[in-house]
Amino acid sequence: MELQWPLILFTTFVAWSAGLFGTQALLATGGHAKRSQLPAWVASAALLAVGGVAVFFHLEHWERIFNGFGHLTSGITQEFVAIVVLAVVAVAYLAAMRRSDDGATAPKWKP
């Protein structure tokens, strides 16, 4: 069995991105680490982008990637969906964070 380095890189970078994003969001809900919120978000987005690019390189013919998107059960489609979902959540979080009073904390739920 040969190592599929692009898949290893995809898994590592996307998991790192999700972990960093989750930790940052958890700290923001507690009102901690206000100065590191934006740099952590940028680092998380960069890690997600690197992981997303790594997906393409494990295909022998990457130009045929759209053939895989036609099947929801294919691995490449599931990887793509995971990246898009995390990106949408991260952008929504960034927008909410920037609208907060100090620009670095999670918005408070109003009753």
Residue frames relative to the residue before (quaternion, step in Angstrom):
aa qw qx qy qz dx dy dz
M 1.0000 0.0000 0.0000 0.0000 0.00 0.00 0.00
E 0.2564 -0.7779 0.5566 0.1392 3.54 -0.77 1.01
L 0.5103 -0.6365 0.4840 0.3166 3.53 -1.18 0.58
Q 0.2442 -0.7415 0.6094 0.1385 3.55 -0.98 0.89
W 0.2394 -0.8322 0.4840 0.1262 3.57 0.20 1.29
P 0.6364 0.5147 -0.3671 0.4420 3.65 0.88 -0.66
L 0.6567 0.4890 -0.3232 0.4745 3.61 1.01 -0.68
I 0.6126 0.5300 -0.3431 0.4755 3.57 1.08 -0.68
L 0.6692 0.4868 -0.2957 0.4772 3.58 0.95 -0.88
F 0.6166 0.5419 -0.3441 0.4557 3.59 0.99 -0.80
T 0.6912 0.4839 -0.2822 0.4566 3.56 0.77 -1.04
T 0.6707 0.5092 -0.3007 0.4478 3.56 0.90 -0.91
F 0.7351 0.4401 -0.2536 0.4489 3.58 0.72 -1.03
V 0.6639 0.4821 -0.3218 0.4725 3.61 0.95 -0.74
A 0.6461 0.4966 -0.3264 0.4789 3.61 0.99 -0.74
W 0.6278 0.5242 -0.3256 0.4745 3.58 1.03 -0.78
S 0.6468 0.5205 -0.3074 0.4650 3.57 0.98 -0.88
A 0.6828 0.4799 -0.2882 0.4696 3.58 0.86 -0.95
G 0.6549 0.5139 -0.3118 0.4580 3.58 0.98 -0.78
L 0.6568 0.4959 -0.3026 0.4808 3.56 0.97 -0.86
F 0.6553 0.5083 -0.3076 0.4664 3.57 0.96 -0.87
G 0.6660 0.5040 -0.3012 0.4602 3.59 0.93 -0.87
T 0.6531 0.5045 -0.3080 0.4734 3.57 0.98 -0.84
Q 0.6471 0.5184 -0.3099 0.4653 3.55 0.97 -0.87
A 0.6688 0.4902 -0.3022 0.4702 3.59 0.93 -0.86
L 0.6390 0.5224 -0.3224 0.4635 3.58 1.02 -0.77
L 0.6515 0.4976 -0.3117 0.4804 3.58 0.98 -0.80
A 0.6522 0.5261 -0.3189 0.4430 3.58 1.00 -0.79
T 0.6403 0.5219 -0.3430 0.4471 3.59 1.00 -0.69
G 0.6929 0.4389 -0.2703 0.5041 3.57 1.17 -0.53
G 0.5003 -0.6743 0.4136 0.3521 3.58 1.26 -0.07
H 0.5188 0.6398 -0.4099 0.3916 3.59 1.21 0.40
A 0.8467 0.2255 -0.1467 0.4590 3.54 -1.37 0.30
K 0.0955 0.8427 -0.5231 0.0848 3.57 0.88 0.93
R 0.6804 0.5028 -0.3020 0.4394 3.58 0.96 -0.78
S 0.7144 0.4541 -0.2658 0.4613 3.59 1.11 -0.50
Q 0.4248 0.7358 -0.4563 0.2644 3.61 1.20 -0.05
L 0.7183 0.4355 -0.2691 0.4711 3.60 0.72 -0.97
P 0.6582 0.4816 -0.3390 0.4690 3.67 0.84 -0.75
A 0.6417 0.5092 -0.3310 0.4683 3.60 1.01 -0.72
W 0.6356 0.5181 -0.3331 0.4655 3.59 1.01 -0.74
V 0.6526 0.5085 -0.3121 0.4671 3.60 0.94 -0.88
A 0.6529 0.5015 -0.3141 0.4729 3.60 0.95 -0.85
S 0.6418 0.5203 -0.3206 0.4634 3.58 0.99 -0.80
A 0.6557 0.5019 -0.3074 0.4730 3.59 0.97 -0.83
A 0.6509 0.5108 -0.3175 0.4633 3.59 0.98 -0.81
L 0.6486 0.5069 -0.3149 0.4724 3.60 0.97 -0.82
L 0.6406 0.5178 -0.3207 0.4676 3.57 1.03 -0.78
A 0.6462 0.5152 -0.3197 0.4634 3.59 0.99 -0.79
V 0.6495 0.5035 -0.3182 0.4726 3.60 0.94 -0.85
G 0.6578 0.5016 -0.3052 0.4717 3.58 0.96 -0.83
G 0.6495 0.5232 -0.3119 0.4551 3.57 1.03 -0.77
V 0.6519 0.4946 -0.3119 0.4829 3.57 1.03 -0.74
A 0.6232 0.5636 -0.3406 0.4218 3.59 1.02 -0.76
V 0.5592 0.6120 -0.3913 0.3996 3.60 1.13 -0.55
F 0.6723 0.5304 -0.3041 0.4175 3.56 0.91 -0.90
F 0.6884 0.5331 -0.2884 0.3985 3.57 1.02 -0.74
H 0.6245 0.5266 -0.3821 0.4321 3.61 1.13 -0.14
L 0.5668 0.5571 -0.3969 0.4592 3.57 1.27 0.00
E 0.4796 -0.6663 0.4817 0.3065 3.56 -0.92 0.84
H 0.7598 0.1308 -0.0738 0.6326 3.55 1.09 -0.78
W 0.1890 -0.8411 0.4966 0.1013 3.57 0.17 1.28
E 0.5812 0.5874 -0.3860 0.4101 3.59 1.15 -0.39
R 0.6499 0.5018 -0.3136 0.4769 3.59 1.27 -0.23
I 0.3051 0.7944 -0.4854 0.2005 3.58 1.22 0.27
F 0.6387 0.5496 -0.3394 0.4180 3.58 1.04 -0.69
N 0.5389 0.5864 -0.4119 0.4428 3.60 1.21 -0.28
G 0.6708 0.5041 -0.2917 0.4591 3.57 1.02 -0.76
F 0.6263 0.5606 -0.3428 0.4195 3.57 1.09 -0.63
G 0.5758 0.5993 -0.3759 0.4099 3.58 1.22 -0.26
H 0.7229 0.3621 -0.2136 0.5484 3.58 1.25 -0.30
L 0.3543 -0.7814 0.4760 0.1933 3.58 -0.40 1.22
T 0.6756 0.4933 -0.3043 0.4557 3.58 1.16 -0.42
S 0.5074 0.6438 -0.4431 0.3629 3.61 1.20 -0.08
G 0.6066 -0.5989 0.3953 0.3423 3.54 -1.11 0.72
I 0.6551 0.5215 -0.3243 0.4401 3.58 0.93 -0.84
T 0.6380 0.5134 -0.3273 0.4713 3.59 1.06 -0.70
Q 0.6628 0.4980 -0.3092 0.4659 3.57 0.93 -0.82
E 0.6194 0.5238 -0.3388 0.4766 3.59 1.06 -0.69
F 0.6613 0.5099 -0.2998 0.4614 3.56 0.94 -0.91
V 0.6462 0.5141 -0.3191 0.4651 3.59 0.95 -0.85
A 0.6447 0.5196 -0.3245 0.4573 3.61 0.95 -0.83
I 0.6539 0.5058 -0.3129 0.4675 3.59 0.96 -0.83
V 0.6720 0.4943 -0.3028 0.4609 3.59 0.89 -0.90
V 0.6482 0.5139 -0.3275 0.4566 3.61 0.92 -0.84
L 0.6685 0.4824 -0.3078 0.4750 3.60 0.88 -0.88
A 0.6455 0.5177 -0.3268 0.4567 3.60 0.97 -0.77
V 0.6547 0.5040 -0.3177 0.4651 3.61 0.93 -0.83
V 0.6554 0.4973 -0.3110 0.4758 3.58 0.93 -0.87
A 0.6609 0.5121 -0.3113 0.4517 3.60 0.95 -0.84
V 0.6591 0.4889 -0.3148 0.4769 3.61 0.96 -0.78
A 0.6379 0.5103 -0.3284 0.4742 3.60 0.99 -0.78
Y 0.6434 0.5132 -0.3158 0.4722 3.57 1.02 -0.80
L 0.6414 0.5186 -0.3277 0.4607 3.59 0.95 -0.84
A 0.6527 0.5089 -0.3175 0.4628 3.58 0.93 -0.85
A 0.6677 0.4863 -0.3011 0.4764 3.59 0.95 -0.84
M 0.6452 0.5240 -0.3191 0.4553 3.57 1.00 -0.82
R 0.6848 0.4883 -0.2899 0.4566 3.58 0.91 -0.88
R 0.6696 0.4894 -0.3017 0.4702 3.61 1.16 -0.48
S 0.4970 0.6587 -0.4395 0.3549 3.60 1.22 -0.15
D 0.7208 -0.4735 0.2960 0.4106 3.55 -1.27 0.35
D 0.7946 0.2597 -0.1396 0.5307 3.57 0.90 -0.89
G 0.5153 -0.6899 0.3875 0.3290 3.59 1.26 0.08
A 0.7605 0.3567 -0.1999 0.5044 3.58 1.22 0.16
T 0.6777 0.4527 -0.3161 0.4856 3.60 1.16 0.12
A 0.5862 -0.5550 0.4456 0.3870 3.51 -1.24 0.39
P 0.5163 -0.6482 0.4472 0.3366 3.59 -0.94 0.76
K 0.4345 -0.6842 0.5243 0.2610 3.54 -1.11 0.70
W 0.4439 -0.6629 0.5301 0.2873 3.55 -1.07 0.74
K 0.2176 -0.7802 0.5751 0.1151 3.55 -0.79 1.00
P 0.4400 -0.7150 0.4743 0.2650 3.59 -0.85 0.94
